[in-house]
Amino acid sequence: MPSWKELRRFCEHDGWELYKQTDHYFYRKLDANGNIRLTKVSKNPGQINGNLWHTILHRQLQVTKEYFNAKL
């Protein structure tokens, strides 16, 4: 499983906009269909657990594991 730091790096490398920073980083990206995708990245230095990672990858980022890994 990736770390929160790796998720943040992905967002930065994949053109996501950091639009808010509190105790978390909040990113958004406009996709080709005009939809806005949103994700929240913890400032925790640890790993993302399996179920949460699956949700983030498929529902929020809407990318494959291969695409995610290629952007790191």
Predicted model as a PDB file, atoms N, CA, C, CB and O in Angstrom, pLDDT in the B-factor column:
MODEL        1                                                                  
ATOM      1  N   MET A   1       0.833  -1.177   0.000  1.00 90.00           N  
ATOM      2  CA  MET A   1       0.000   0.000   0.000  1.00 90.00           C  
ATOM      3  C   MET A   1       0.883   1.247   0.000  1.00 90.00           C  
ATOM      4  CB  MET A   1      -0.951  -0.005   1.211  1.00 90.00           C  
ATOM      5  O   MET A   1       1.936   1.267   0.636  1.00 90.00           O  
ATOM      6  N   PRO A   2       0.454   2.275  -0.708  1.00 96.00           N  
ATOM      7  CA  PRO A   2       1.245   3.502  -0.732  1.00 96.00           C  
ATOM      8  C   PRO A   2       1.088   4.295   0.565  1.00 96.00           C  
ATOM      9  CB  PRO A   2       0.840   4.366  -1.924  1.00 96.00           C  
ATOM     10  O   PRO A   2       0.197   4.041   1.375  1.00 96.00           O  
ATOM     11  N   SER A   3       1.964   5.236   0.724  1.00 97.00           N  
ATOM     12  CA  SER A   3       1.893   6.136   1.878  1.00 97.00           C  
ATOM     13  C   SER A   3       1.100   7.385   1.494  1.00 97.00           C  
ATOM     14  CB  SER A   3       3.322   6.520   2.378  1.00 97.00           C  
ATOM     15  O   SER A   3       0.827   7.625   0.318  1.00 97.00           O  
ATOM     16  N   TRP A   4       0.742   8.162   2.493  1.00 97.00           N  
ATOM     17  CA  TRP A   4       0.060   9.431   2.235  1.00 97.00           C  
ATOM     18  C   TRP A   4       0.976  10.367   1.451  1.00 97.00           C  
ATOM     19  CB  TRP A   4      -0.383  10.096   3.562  1.00 97.00           C  
ATOM     20  O   TRP A   4       0.511  11.135   0.609  1.00 97.00           O  
ATOM     21  N   LYS A   5       2.266  10.303   1.725  1.00 97.00           N  
ATOM     22  CA  LYS A   5       3.237  11.135   1.006  1.00 97.00           C  
ATOM     23  C   LYS A   5       3.245  10.777  -0.484  1.00 97.00           C  
ATOM     24  CB  LYS A   5       4.658  10.960   1.610  1.00 97.00           C  
ATOM     25  O   LYS A   5       3.346  11.659  -1.337  1.00 97.00           O  
ATOM     26  N   GLU A   6       3.139   9.495  -0.791  1.00 97.00           N  
ATOM     27  CA  GLU A   6       3.101   9.068  -2.194  1.00 97.00           C  
ATOM     28  C   GLU A   6       1.808   9.525  -2.880  1.00 97.00           C  
ATOM     29  CB  GLU A   6       3.234   7.538  -2.289  1.00 97.00           C  
ATOM     30  O   GLU A   6       1.824   9.882  -4.058  1.00 97.00           O  
ATOM     31  N   LEU A   7       0.708   9.515  -2.157  1.00 98.00           N  
ATOM     32  CA  LEU A   7      -0.545  10.012  -2.716  1.00 98.00           C  
ATOM     33  C   LEU A   7      -0.426  11.502  -3.024  1.00 98.00           C  
ATOM     34  CB  LEU A   7      -1.718   9.752  -1.743  1.00 98.00           C  
ATOM     35  O   LEU A   7      -0.884  11.955  -4.073  1.00 98.00           O  
ATOM     36  N   ARG A   8       0.169  12.245  -2.144  1.00 98.00           N  
ATOM     37  CA  ARG A   8       0.368  13.685  -2.387  1.00 98.00           C  
ATOM     38  C   ARG A   8       1.270  13.902  -3.601  1.00 98.00           C  
ATOM     39  CB  ARG A   8       0.981  14.373  -1.138  1.00 98.00           C  
ATOM     40  O   ARG A   8       0.995  14.766  -4.433  1.00 98.00           O  
ATOM     41  N   ARG A   9       2.343  13.123  -3.705  1.00 97.00           N  
ATOM     42  CA  ARG A   9       3.251  13.228  -4.849  1.00 97.00           C  
ATOM     43  C   ARG A   9       2.506  12.921  -6.156  1.00 97.00           C  
ATOM     44  CB  ARG A   9       4.456  12.265  -4.675  1.00 97.00           C  
ATOM     45  O   ARG A   9       2.695  13.606  -7.161  1.00 97.00           O  
ATOM     46  N   PHE A  10       1.662  11.888  -6.130  1.00 98.00           N  
ATOM     47  CA  PHE A  10       0.861  11.565  -7.312  1.00 98.00           C  
ATOM     48  C   PHE A  10       0.017  12.767  -7.727  1.00 98.00           C  
ATOM     49  CB  PHE A  10      -0.044  10.344  -7.039  1.00 98.00           C  
ATOM     50  O   PHE A  10       0.008  13.144  -8.899  1.00 98.00           O  
ATOM     51  N   CYS A  11      -0.685  13.365  -6.781  1.00 98.00           N  
ATOM     52  CA  CYS A  11      -1.550  14.507  -7.093  1.00 98.00           C  
ATOM     53  C   CYS A  11      -0.751  15.640  -7.727  1.00 98.00           C  
ATOM     54  CB  CYS A  11      -2.257  15.007  -5.825  1.00 98.00           C  
ATOM     55  O   CYS A  11      -1.199  16.256  -8.694  1.00 98.00           O  
ATOM     56  N   GLU A  12       0.410  15.909  -7.190  1.00 97.00           N  
ATOM     57  CA  GLU A  12       1.249  16.984  -7.721  1.00 97.00           C  
ATOM     58  C   GLU A  12       1.748  16.659  -9.121  1.00 97.00           C  
ATOM     59  CB  GLU A  12       2.434  17.239  -6.794  1.00 97.00           C  
ATOM     60  O   GLU A  12       1.784  17.543  -9.977  1.00 97.00           O  
ATOM     61  N   HIS A  13       2.133  15.413  -9.374  1.00 97.00           N  
ATOM     62  CA  HIS A  13       2.661  15.010 -10.681  1.00 97.00           C  
ATOM     63  C   HIS A  13       1.563  14.834 -11.726  1.00 97.00           C  
ATOM     64  CB  HIS A  13       3.443  13.718 -10.546  1.00 97.00           C  
ATOM     65  O   HIS A  13       1.838  14.912 -12.924  1.00 97.00           O  
ATOM     66  N   ASP A  14       0.338  14.601 -11.297  1.00 97.00           N  
ATOM     67  CA  ASP A  14      -0.762  14.347 -12.231  1.00 97.00           C  
ATOM     68  C   ASP A  14      -1.622  15.591 -12.481  1.00 97.00           C  
ATOM     69  CB  ASP A  14      -1.635  13.221 -11.701  1.00 97.00           C  
ATOM     70  O   ASP A  14      -2.676  15.496 -13.110  1.00 97.00           O  
ATOM     71  N   GLY A  15      -1.187  16.736 -12.001  1.00 97.00           N  
ATOM     72  CA  GLY A  15      -1.884  17.979 -12.310  1.00 97.00           C  
ATOM     73  C   GLY A  15      -3.087  18.308 -11.445  1.00 97.00           C  
ATOM     74  O   GLY A  15      -3.944  19.094 -11.850  1.00 97.00           O  
ATOM     75  N   TRP A  16      -3.165  17.716 -10.254  1.00 98.00           N  
ATOM     76  CA  TRP A  16      -4.251  18.049  -9.336  1.00 98.00           C  
ATOM     77  C   TRP A  16      -3.926  19.389  -8.686  1.00 98.00           C  
ATOM     78  CB  TRP A  16      -4.451  16.928  -8.254  1.00 98.00           C  
ATOM     79  O   TRP A  16      -2.761  19.702  -8.441  1.00 98.00           O  
ATOM     80  N   GLU A  17      -4.949  20.169  -8.413  1.00 98.00           N  
ATOM     81  CA  GLU A  17      -4.794  21.482  -7.789  1.00 98.00           C  
ATOM     82  C   GLU A  17      -4.993  21.373  -6.277  1.00 98.00           C  
ATOM     83  CB  GLU A  17      -5.794  22.495  -8.394  1.00 98.00           C  
ATOM     84  O   GLU A  17      -6.004  20.849  -5.810  1.00 98.00           O  
ATOM     85  N   LEU A  18      -4.023  21.872  -5.526  1.00 98.00           N  
ATOM     86  CA  LEU A  18      -4.170  21.974  -4.073  1.00 98.00           C  
ATOM     87  C   LEU A  18      -5.022  23.212  -3.814  1.00 98.00           C  
ATOM     88  CB  LEU A  18      -2.761  22.062  -3.334  1.00 98.00           C  
ATOM     89  O   LEU A  18      -4.569  24.337  -4.025  1.00 98.00           O  
ATOM     90  N   TYR A  19      -6.259  23.003  -3.355  1.00 98.00           N  
ATOM     91  CA  TYR A  19      -7.160  24.139  -3.188  1.00 98.00           C  
ATOM     92  C   TYR A  19      -7.439  24.489  -1.735  1.00 98.00           C  
ATOM     93  CB  TYR A  19      -8.448  23.858  -3.879  1.00 98.00           C  
ATOM     94  O   TYR A  19      -8.054  25.517  -1.455  1.00 98.00           O  
ATOM     95  N   LYS A  20      -6.998  23.653  -0.813  1.00 98.00           N  
ATOM     96  CA  LYS A  20      -7.227  23.931   0.604  1.00 98.00           C  
ATOM     97  C   LYS A  20      -6.226  23.113   1.415  1.00 98.00           C  
ATOM     98  CB  LYS A  20      -8.706  23.597   1.022  1.00 98.00           C  
ATOM     99  O   LYS A  20      -5.910  21.975   1.068  1.00 98.00           O  
ATOM    100  N   GLN A  21      -5.735  23.708   2.497  1.00 97.00           N  
ATOM    101  CA  GLN A  21      -4.796  23.010   3.375  1.00 97.00           C  
ATOM    102  C   GLN A  21      -5.156  23.330   4.814  1.00 97.00           C  
ATOM    103  CB  GLN A  21      -3.320  23.412   3.066  1.00 97.00           C  
ATOM    104  O   GLN A  21      -5.111  24.483   5.243  1.00 97.00           O  
ATOM    105  N   THR A  22      -5.513  22.290   5.551  1.00 96.00           N  
ATOM    106  CA  THR A  22      -5.807  22.407   6.978  1.00 96.00           C  
ATOM    107  C   THR A  22      -4.979  21.333   7.662  1.00 96.00           C  
ATOM    108  CB  THR A  22      -7.362  22.249   7.291  1.00 96.00           C  
ATOM    109  O   THR A  22      -3.754  21.328   7.543  1.00 96.00           O  
ATOM    110  N   ASP A  23      -5.634  20.421   8.381  1.00 95.00           N  
ATOM    111  CA  ASP A  23      -4.926  19.269   8.923  1.00 95.00           C  
ATOM    112  C   ASP A  23      -4.768  18.197   7.843  1.00 95.00           C  
ATOM    113  CB  ASP A  23      -5.673  18.700  10.151  1.00 95.00           C  
ATOM    114  O   ASP A  23      -4.135  17.166   8.075  1.00 95.00           O  
ATOM    115  N   HIS A  24      -5.349  18.445   6.652  1.00 97.00           N  
ATOM    116  CA  HIS A  24      -5.223  17.596   5.476  1.00 97.00           C  
ATOM    117  C   HIS A  24      -4.935  18.488   4.265  1.00 97.00           C  
ATOM    118  CB  HIS A  24      -6.518  16.741   5.254  1.00 97.00           C  
ATOM    119  O   HIS A  24      -5.115  19.705   4.315  1.00 97.00           O  
ATOM    120  N   TYR A  25      -4.485  17.857   3.183  1.00 98.00           N  
ATOM    121  CA  TYR A  25      -4.357  18.543   1.904  1.00 98.00           C  
ATOM    122  C   TYR A  25      -5.589  18.175   1.081  1.00 98.00           C  
ATOM    123  CB  TYR A  25      -3.014  18.152   1.157  1.00 98.00           C  
ATOM    124  O   TYR A  25      -5.954  17.001   1.011  1.00 98.00           O  
ATOM    125  N   PHE A  26      -6.226  19.148   0.466  1.00 98.00           N  
ATOM    126  CA  PHE A  26      -7.406  18.911  -0.353  1.00 98.00           C  
ATOM    127  C   PHE A  26      -7.050  19.230  -1.803  1.00 98.00           C  
ATOM    128  CB  PHE A  26      -8.621  19.771   0.136  1.00 98.00           C  
ATOM    129  O   PHE A  26      -6.625  20.342  -2.118  1.00 98.00           O  
ATOM    130  N   TYR A  27      -7.229  18.246  -2.681  1.00 98.00           N  
ATOM    131  CA  TYR A  27      -6.903  18.386  -4.090  1.00 98.00           C  
ATOM    132  C   TYR A  27      -8.151  18.213  -4.941  1.00 98.00           C  
ATOM    133  CB  TYR A  27      -5.831  17.372  -4.500  1.00 98.00           C  
ATOM    134  O   TYR A  27      -9.095  17.521  -4.559  1.00 98.00           O  
ATOM    135  N   ARG A  28      -8.135  18.865  -6.117  1.00 98.00           N  
ATOM    136  CA  ARG A  28      -9.212  18.675  -7.083  1.00 98.00           C  
ATOM    137  C   ARG A  28      -8.611  18.692  -8.488  1.00 98.00           C  
ATOM    138  CB  ARG A  28     -10.314  19.779  -6.927  1.00 98.00           C  
ATOM    139  O   ARG A  28      -7.553  19.270  -8.738  1.00 98.00           O  
ATOM    140  N   LYS A  29      -9.343  18.027  -9.400  1.00 98.00           N  
ATOM    141  CA  LYS A  29      -8.904  17.977 -10.795  1.00 98.00           C  
ATOM    142  C   LYS A  29     -10.121  17.914 -11.688  1.00 98.00           C  
ATOM    143  CB  LYS A  29      -7.972  16.764 -11.053  1.00 98.00           C  
ATOM    144  O   LYS A  29     -11.047  17.140 -11.443  1.00 98.00           O  
ATOM    145  N   LEU A  30     -10.114  18.734 -12.727  1.00 96.00           N  
ATOM    146  CA  LEU A  30     -11.164  18.730 -13.734  1.00 96.00           C  
ATOM    147  C   LEU A  30     -10.805  17.674 -14.765  1.00 96.00           C  
ATOM    148  CB  LEU A  30     -11.336  20.139 -14.396  1.00 96.00           C  
ATOM    149  O   LEU A  30      -9.731  17.736 -15.363  1.00 96.00           O  
ATOM    150  N   ASP A  31     -11.697  16.693 -14.983  1.00 90.00           N  
ATOM    151  CA  ASP A  31     -11.383  15.643 -15.954  1.00 90.00           C  
ATOM    152  C   ASP A  31     -11.885  16.025 -17.348  1.00 90.00           C  
ATOM    153  CB  ASP A  31     -12.002  14.301 -15.514  1.00 90.00           C  
ATOM    154  O   ASP A  31     -12.506  17.073 -17.528  1.00 90.00           O  
ATOM    155  N   ALA A  32     -11.615  15.180 -18.311  1.00 89.00           N  
ATOM    156  CA  ALA A  32     -11.951  15.450 -19.716  1.00 89.00           C  
ATOM    157  C   ALA A  32     -13.452  15.612 -19.943  1.00 89.00           C  
ATOM    158  CB  ALA A  32     -11.427  14.331 -20.595  1.00 89.00           C  
ATOM    159  O   ALA A  32     -13.853  16.278 -20.898  1.00 89.00           O  
ATOM    160  N   ASN A  33     -14.281  15.030 -19.102  1.00 92.00           N  
ATOM    161  CA  ASN A  33     -15.738  15.118 -19.235  1.00 92.00           C  
ATOM    162  C   ASN A  33     -16.321  16.345 -18.545  1.00 92.00           C  
ATOM    163  CB  ASN A  33     -16.382  13.873 -18.672  1.00 92.00           C  
ATOM    164  O   ASN A  33     -17.533  16.558 -18.571  1.00 92.00           O  
ATOM    165  N   GLY A  34     -15.457  17.156 -17.926  1.00 94.00           N  
ATOM    166  CA  GLY A  34     -15.926  18.339 -17.213  1.00 94.00           C  
ATOM    167  C   GLY A  34     -16.316  18.076 -15.767  1.00 94.00           C  
ATOM    168  O   GLY A  34     -16.827  18.967 -15.089  1.00 94.00           O  
ATOM    169  N   ASN A  35     -16.078  16.859 -15.290  1.00 94.00           N  
ATOM    170  CA  ASN A  35     -16.374  16.517 -13.904  1.00 94.00           C  
ATOM    171  C   ASN A  35     -15.194  16.889 -13.012  1.00 94.00           C  
ATOM    172  CB  ASN A  35     -16.702  15.015 -13.771  1.00 94.00           C  
ATOM    173  O   ASN A  35     -14.038  16.809 -13.429  1.00 94.00           O  
ATOM    174  N   ILE A  36     -15.492  17.290 -11.795  1.00 97.00           N  
ATOM    175  CA  ILE A  36     -14.436  17.613 -10.834  1.00 97.00           C  
ATOM    176  C   ILE A  36     -14.235  16.406  -9.923  1.00 97.00           C  
ATOM    177  CB  ILE A  36     -14.791  18.896  -9.999  1.00 97.00           C  
ATOM    178  O   ILE A  36     -15.175  15.934  -9.283  1.00 97.00           O  
ATOM    179  N   ARG A  37     -13.001  15.917  -9.874  1.00 97.00           N  
ATOM    180  CA  ARG A  37     -12.637  14.841  -8.947  1.00 97.00           C  
ATOM    181  C   ARG A  37     -11.992  15.486  -7.724  1.00 97.00           C  
ATOM    182  CB  ARG A  37     -11.663  13.793  -9.624  1.00 97.00           C  
ATOM    183  O   ARG A  37     -11.228  16.444  -7.845  1.00 97.00           O  
ATOM    184  N   LEU A  38     -12.306  14.955  -6.556  1.00 98.00           N  
ATOM    185  CA  LEU A  38     -11.787  15.482  -5.294  1.00 98.00           C  
ATOM    186  C   LEU A  38     -11.124  14.379  -4.495  1.00 98.00           C  
ATOM    187  CB  LEU A  38     -12.907  16.133  -4.472  1.00 98.00           C  
ATOM    188  O   LEU A  38     -11.572  13.232  -4.513  1.00 98.00           O  
ATOM    189  N   THR A  39     -10.057  14.726  -3.794  1.00 98.00           N  
ATOM    190  CA  THR A  39      -9.452  13.794  -2.849  1.00 98.00           C  
ATOM    191  C   THR A  39      -8.854  14.577  -1.694  1.00 98.00           C  
ATOM    192  CB  THR A  39      -8.372  12.919  -3.539  1.00 98.00           C  
ATOM    193  O   THR A  39      -8.499  15.748  -1.829  1.00 98.00           O  
ATOM    194  N   LYS A  40      -8.752  13.915  -0.571  1.00 97.00           N  
ATOM    195  CA  LYS A  40      -8.195  14.500   0.653  1.00 97.00           C  
ATOM    196  C   LYS A  40      -7.000  13.649   1.052  1.00 97.00           C  
ATOM    197  CB  LYS A  40      -9.268  14.569   1.817  1.00 97.00           C  
ATOM    198  O   LYS A  40      -7.096  12.422   1.100  1.00 97.00           O  
ATOM    199  N   VAL A  41      -5.867  14.297   1.339  1.00 98.00           N  
ATOM    200  CA  VAL A  41      -4.627  13.596   1.672  1.00 98.00           C  
ATOM    201  C   VAL A  41      -4.230  13.951   3.100  1.00 98.00           C  
ATOM    202  CB  VAL A  41      -3.485  13.962   0.672  1.00 98.00           C  
ATOM    203  O   VAL A  41      -4.060  15.123   3.434  1.00 98.00           O  
ATOM    204  N   SER A  42      -4.086  12.934   3.932  1.00 97.00           N  
ATOM    205  CA  SER A  42      -3.679  13.135   5.317  1.00 97.00           C  
ATOM    206  C   SER A  42      -2.228  13.595   5.402  1.00 97.00           C  
ATOM    207  CB  SER A  42      -3.872  11.851   6.120  1.00 97.00           C  
ATOM    208  O   SER A  42      -1.414  13.261   4.540  1.00 97.00           O  
ATOM    209  N   LYS A  43      -1.913  14.347   6.424  1.00 96.00           N  
ATOM    210  CA  LYS A  43      -0.524  14.725   6.688  1.00 96.00           C  
ATOM    211  C   LYS A  43       0.201  13.662   7.507  1.00 96.00           C  
ATOM    212  CB  LYS A  43      -0.470  16.068   7.416  1.00 96.00           C  
ATOM    213  O   LYS A  43       1.373  13.823   7.849  1.00 96.00           O  
ATOM    214  N   ASN A  44      -0.495  12.587   7.814  1.00 93.00           N  
ATOM    215  CA  ASN A  44       0.082  11.451   8.522  1.00 93.00           C  
ATOM    216  C   ASN A  44       1.193  10.838   7.662  1.00 93.00           C  
ATOM    217  CB  ASN A  44      -1.013  10.390   8.860  1.00 93.00           C  
ATOM    218  O   ASN A  44       0.993  10.657   6.460  1.00 93.00           O  
ATOM    219  N   PRO A  45       2.353  10.513   8.237  1.00 89.00           N  
ATOM    220  CA  PRO A  45       3.444   9.961   7.440  1.00 89.00           C  
ATOM    221  C   PRO A  45       3.293   8.466   7.113  1.00 89.00           C  
ATOM    222  CB  PRO A  45       4.736  10.178   8.163  1.00 89.00           C  
ATOM    223  O   PRO A  45       4.110   7.913   6.376  1.00 89.00           O  
ATOM    224  N   GLY A  46       2.276   7.823   7.644  1.00 95.00           N  
ATOM    225  CA  GLY A  46       2.151   6.371   7.501  1.00 95.00           C  
ATOM    226  C   GLY A  46       1.552   5.906   6.184  1.00 95.00           C  
ATOM    227  O   GLY A  46       1.352   6.678   5.246  1.00 95.00           O  
ATOM    228  N   GLN A  47       1.277   4.611   6.159  1.00 97.00           N  
ATOM    229  CA  GLN A  47       0.694   3.946   4.996  1.00 97.00           C  
ATOM    230  C   GLN A  47      -0.824   4.104   4.993  1.00 97.00           C  
ATOM    231  CB  GLN A  47       1.076   2.455   4.978  1.00 97.00           C  
ATOM    232  O   GLN A  47      -1.441   4.306   6.039  1.00 97.00           O  
ATOM    233  N   ILE A  48      -1.412   4.009   3.808  1.00 97.00           N  
ATOM    234  CA  ILE A  48      -2.864   4.030   3.658  1.00 97.00           C  
ATOM    235  C   ILE A  48      -3.339   2.582   3.749  1.00 97.00           C  
ATOM    236  CB  ILE A  48      -3.305   4.707   2.293  1.00 97.00           C  
ATOM    237  O   ILE A  48      -2.809   1.722   3.046  1.00 97.00           O  
ATOM    238  N   ASN A  49      -4.328   2.294   4.598  1.00 95.00           N  
ATOM    239  CA  ASN A  49      -4.775   0.904   4.740  1.00 95.00           C  
ATOM    240  C   ASN A  49      -5.509   0.445   3.479  1.00 95.00           C  
ATOM    241  CB  ASN A  49      -5.693   0.753   5.977  1.00 95.00           C  
ATOM    242  O   ASN A  49      -5.980   1.266   2.691  1.00 95.00           O  
ATOM    243  N   GLY A  50      -5.600  -0.857   3.298  1.00 91.00           N  
ATOM    244  CA  GLY A  50      -6.098  -1.473   2.077  1.00 91.00           C  
ATOM    245  C   GLY A  50      -7.475  -1.038   1.623  1.00 91.00           C  
ATOM    246  O   GLY A  50      -7.648  -0.665   0.463  1.00 91.00           O  
ATOM    247  N   ASN A  51      -8.466  -1.077   2.511  1.00 96.00           N  
ATOM    248  CA  ASN A  51      -9.827  -0.705   2.116  1.00 96.00           C  
ATOM    249  C   ASN A  51      -9.923   0.769   1.754  1.00 96.00           C  
ATOM    250  CB  ASN A  51     -10.809  -1.027   3.235  1.00 96.00           C  
ATOM    251  O   ASN A  51     -10.574   1.124   0.771  1.00 96.00           O  
ATOM    252  N   LEU A  52      -9.295   1.614   2.521  1.00 97.00           N  
ATOM    253  CA  LEU A  52      -9.313   3.037   2.237  1.00 97.00           C  
ATOM    254  C   LEU A  52      -8.576   3.321   0.926  1.00 97.00           C  
ATOM    255  CB  LEU A  52      -8.681   3.828   3.399  1.00 97.00           C  
ATOM    256  O   LEU A  52      -9.032   4.131   0.119  1.00 97.00           O  
ATOM    257  N   TRP A  53      -7.444   2.658   0.716  1.00 97.00           N  
ATOM    258  CA  TRP A  53      -6.684   2.858  -0.519  1.00 97.00           C  
ATOM    259  C   TRP A  53      -7.520   2.469  -1.744  1.00 97.00           C  
ATOM    260  CB  TRP A  53      -5.378   2.038  -0.484  1.00 97.00           C  
ATOM    261  O   TRP A  53      -7.504   3.179  -2.749  1.00 97.00           O  
ATOM    262  N   HIS A  54      -8.234   1.374  -1.672  1.00 97.00           N  
ATOM    263  CA  HIS A  54      -9.086   0.928  -2.777  1.00 97.00           C  
ATOM    264  C   HIS A  54     -10.148   2.000  -3.086  1.00 97.00           C  
ATOM    265  CB  HIS A  54      -9.767  -0.437  -2.429  1.00 97.00           C  
ATOM    266  O   HIS A  54     -10.405   2.298  -4.252  1.00 97.00           O  
ATOM    267  N   THR A  55     -10.749   2.567  -2.064  1.00 97.00           N  
ATOM    268  CA  THR A  55     -11.757   3.613  -2.241  1.00 97.00           C  
ATOM    269  C   THR A  55     -11.158   4.860  -2.874  1.00 97.00           C  
ATOM    270  CB  THR A  55     -12.398   3.966  -0.903  1.00 97.00           C  
ATOM    271  O   THR A  55     -11.738   5.425  -3.801  1.00 97.00           O  
ATOM    272  N   ILE A  56     -10.008   5.290  -2.382  1.00 98.00           N  
ATOM    273  CA  ILE A  56      -9.352   6.482  -2.927  1.00 98.00           C  
ATOM    274  C   ILE A  56      -8.992   6.266  -4.393  1.00 98.00           C  
ATOM    275  CB  ILE A  56      -8.087   6.828  -2.110  1.00 98.00           C  
ATOM    276  O   ILE A  56      -9.255   7.130  -5.230  1.00 98.00           O  
ATOM    277  N   LEU A  57      -8.402   5.139  -4.704  1.00 98.00           N  
ATOM    278  CA  LEU A  57      -7.939   4.852  -6.054  1.00 98.00           C  
ATOM    279  C   LEU A  57      -9.097   4.816  -7.047  1.00 98.00           C  
ATOM    280  CB  LEU A  57      -7.189   3.530  -6.080  1.00 98.00           C  
ATOM    281  O   LEU A  57      -9.014   5.423  -8.115  1.00 98.00           O  
ATOM    282  N   HIS A  58     -10.164   4.119  -6.712  1.00 97.00           N  
ATOM    283  CA  HIS A  58     -11.251   3.899  -7.665  1.00 97.00           C  
ATOM    284  C   HIS A  58     -12.334   4.976  -7.653  1.00 97.00           C  
ATOM    285  CB  HIS A  58     -11.878   2.583  -7.394  1.00 97.00           C  
ATOM    286  O   HIS A  58     -12.856   5.324  -8.712  1.00 97.00           O  
ATOM    287  N   ARG A  59     -12.682   5.505  -6.496  1.00 97.00           N  
ATOM    288  CA  ARG A  59     -13.781   6.476  -6.425  1.00 97.00           C  
ATOM    289  C   ARG A  59     -13.310   7.922  -6.524  1.00 97.00           C  
ATOM    290  CB  ARG A  59     -14.544   6.288  -5.140  1.00 97.00           C  
ATOM    291  O   ARG A  59     -13.983   8.757  -7.128  1.00 97.00           O  
ATOM    292  N   GLN A  60     -12.157   8.219  -5.932  1.00 98.00           N  
ATOM    293  CA  GLN A  60     -11.708   9.607  -5.913  1.00 98.00           C  
ATOM    294  C   GLN A  60     -10.753   9.914  -7.067  1.00 98.00           C  
ATOM    295  CB  GLN A  60     -11.031   9.917  -4.586  1.00 98.00           C  
ATOM    296  O   GLN A  60     -10.996  10.836  -7.845  1.00 98.00           O  
ATOM    297  N   LEU A  61      -9.665   9.143  -7.180  1.00 98.00           N  
ATOM    298  CA  LEU A  61      -8.696   9.391  -8.245  1.00 98.00           C  
ATOM    299  C   LEU A  61      -9.204   8.894  -9.598  1.00 98.00           C  
ATOM    300  CB  LEU A  61      -7.367   8.721  -7.911  1.00 98.00           C  
ATOM    301  O   LEU A  61      -8.936   9.505 -10.633  1.00 98.00           O  
ATOM    302  N   GLN A  62      -9.937   7.784  -9.580  1.00 96.00           N  
ATOM    303  CA  GLN A  62     -10.482   7.148 -10.778  1.00 96.00           C  
ATOM    304  C   GLN A  62      -9.384   6.780 -11.775  1.00 96.00           C  
ATOM    305  CB  GLN A  62     -11.500   8.068 -11.443  1.00 96.00           C  
ATOM    306  O   GLN A  62      -9.476   7.078 -12.966  1.00 96.00           O  
ATOM    307  N   VAL A  63      -8.333   6.120 -11.252  1.00 97.00           N  
ATOM    308  CA  VAL A  63      -7.227   5.655 -12.088  1.00 97.00           C  
ATOM    309  C   VAL A  63      -6.879   4.219 -11.694  1.00 97.00           C  
ATOM    310  CB  VAL A  63      -5.981   6.591 -11.943  1.00 97.00           C  
ATOM    311  O   VAL A  63      -7.331   3.718 -10.664  1.00 97.00           O  
ATOM    312  N   THR A  64      -6.079   3.574 -12.521  1.00 97.00           N  
ATOM    313  CA  THR A  64      -5.607   2.232 -12.214  1.00 97.00           C  
ATOM    314  C   THR A  64      -4.360   2.308 -11.331  1.00 97.00           C  
ATOM    315  CB  THR A  64      -5.310   1.447 -13.515  1.00 97.00           C  
ATOM    316  O   THR A  64      -3.733   3.360 -11.205  1.00 97.00           O  
ATOM    317  N   LYS A  65      -4.018   1.179 -10.729  1.00 96.00           N  
ATOM    318  CA  LYS A  65      -2.781   1.114  -9.925  1.00 96.00           C  
ATOM    319  C   LYS A  65      -1.571   1.407 -10.799  1.00 96.00           C  
ATOM    320  CB  LYS A  65      -2.628  -0.278  -9.254  1.00 96.00           C  
ATOM    321  O   LYS A  65      -0.631   2.076 -10.368  1.00 96.00           O  
ATOM    322  N   GLU A  66      -1.598   0.905 -12.025  1.00 97.00           N  
ATOM    323  CA  GLU A  66      -0.478   1.101 -12.957  1.00 97.00           C  
ATOM    324  C   GLU A  66      -0.287   2.595 -13.276  1.00 97.00           C  
ATOM    325  CB  GLU A  66      -0.720   0.300 -14.269  1.00 97.00           C  
ATOM    326  O   GLU A  66       0.836   3.098 -13.291  1.00 97.00           O  
ATOM    327  N   TYR A  67      -1.391   3.280 -13.526  1.00 97.00           N  
ATOM    328  CA  TYR A  67      -1.318   4.714 -13.807  1.00 97.00           C  
ATOM    329  C   TYR A  67      -0.781   5.455 -12.585  1.00 97.00           C  
ATOM    330  CB  TYR A  67      -2.710   5.269 -14.211  1.00 97.00           C  
ATOM    331  O   TYR A  67       0.088   6.318 -12.711  1.00 97.00           O  
ATOM    332  N   PHE A  68      -1.293   5.121 -11.413  1.00 98.00           N  
ATOM    333  CA  PHE A  68      -0.842   5.754 -10.170  1.00 98.00           C  
ATOM    334  C   PHE A  68       0.672   5.564 -10.012  1.00 98.00           C  
ATOM    335  CB  PHE A  68      -1.600   5.161  -8.942  1.00 98.00           C  
ATOM    336  O   PHE A  68       1.396   6.528  -9.760  1.00 98.00           O  
ATOM    337  N   ASN A  69       1.139   4.343 -10.158  1.00 97.00           N  
ATOM    338  CA  ASN A  69       2.560   4.058  -9.975  1.00 97.00           C  
ATOM    339  C   ASN A  69       3.437   4.755 -11.007  1.00 97.00           C  
ATOM    340  CB  ASN A  69       2.796   2.572 -10.035  1.00 97.00           C  
ATOM    341  O   ASN A  69       4.568   5.139 -10.706  1.00 97.00           O  
ATOM    342  N   ALA A  70       2.923   4.918 -12.217  1.00 97.00           N  
ATOM    343  CA  ALA A  70       3.700   5.582 -13.273  1.00 97.00           C  
ATOM    344  C   ALA A  70       3.888   7.068 -12.997  1.00 97.00           C  
ATOM    345  CB  ALA A  70       3.018   5.395 -14.623  1.00 97.00           C  
ATOM    346  O   ALA A  70       4.858   7.663 -13.465  1.00 97.00           O  
ATOM    347  N   LYS A  71       2.985   7.669 -12.253  1.00 95.00           N  
ATOM    348  CA  LYS A  71       3.061   9.107 -11.956  1.00 95.00           C  
ATOM    349  C   LYS A  71       3.926   9.427 -10.741  1.00 95.00           C  
ATOM    350  CB  LYS A  71       1.674   9.655 -11.734  1.00 95.00           C  
ATOM    351  O   LYS A  71       4.205  10.598 -10.484  1.00 95.00           O  
ATOM    352  N   LEU A  72       4.354   8.421  -9.991  1.00 91.00           N  
ATOM    353  CA  LEU A  72       5.196   8.680  -8.814  1.00 91.00           C  
ATOM    354  C   LEU A  72       6.549   9.064  -9.237  1.00 91.00           C  
ATOM    355  CB  LEU A  72       5.269   7.484  -7.901  1.00 91.00           C  
ATOM    356  O   LEU A  72       7.409   9.323  -8.394  1.00 91.00           O  
TER     357      LEU A  72                                                      
ENDMDL                                                                          
END                                                                             
